[in-house]
Amino acid sequence: MRTVQELGRAVAERRHWLGLKQGLVATEAGISQECLSRFERGRSEELGSRKLLAILKILGLELSLQAISSDTLGNTTKVSGDE
């Protein structure tokens, strides 16, 4: 994922797959349903790391980081680590 919008869509897809209501997830995460709705629809540029991590935990997800490098044209290439 490269954008907040993609992350929001992934959260929405997982929530739907689990059959969880937006209001329940929002309440458990300590945010409003409207805040979660905006995030899932890509209408919220900033959610905050604590809120995001709370949502991911409720959905049984975790955040994973992967290093990338950029060339001068703006294209990105994955950098493999010690695998």
Secondary structure, 3 states (H helix, E strand, C coil): CCCHHHHHHHHHHHHHHHCCCHHHHHHHHCCCHHHHHHHHCCCCCCCCHHHHHHHHHHCCCCCCCCCEEECCCCCEEECCCCC
